[in-house]
Amino acid sequence: TVRVLFSFIRRQAQTLFDRKLENVSHFLLRLTFIR
């Protein structure tokens, strides 16, 4: 069960990281468009 929990936490962290990366890319795109 520990392994399952670990994999679940890793998946959650990965999705969170992807979301943050998406937000950052959107922000950078907006900055480049403003300039």
C-alpha positions in Angstrom: 0.0 0.0 0.0 3.0 2.3 0.6 4.0 2.0 -3.0 0.5 2.9 -4.2 0.4 5.9 -1.9 3.9 7.0 -3.2 2.8 6.7 -6.8 -0.4 8.6 -6.1 1.6 11.4 -4.4 4.0 11.5 -7.3 1.1 11.8 -9.8 -0.4 14.6 -7.8 2.9 16.5 -7.7 3.4 15.9 -11.4 0.0 17.4 -12.3 0.6 20.3 -9.9 4.0 20.9 -11.5 2.6 20.8 -15.0 -0.1 23.3 -14.1 2.5 25.7 -12.6 4.6 25.3 -15.8 1.5 26.0 -17.9 0.8 29.2 -15.9 4.4 30.3 -16.2 4.4 29.8 -20.0 1.1 31.7 -20.3 2.6 34.5 -18.3 5.7 34.6 -20.4 3.6 34.6 -23.6 1.6 37.5 -22.3 4.7 39.4 -21.5 6.1 38.9 -24.9 2.8 40.0 -26.5 2.8 43.1 -24.4 6.2 44.1 -25.6 
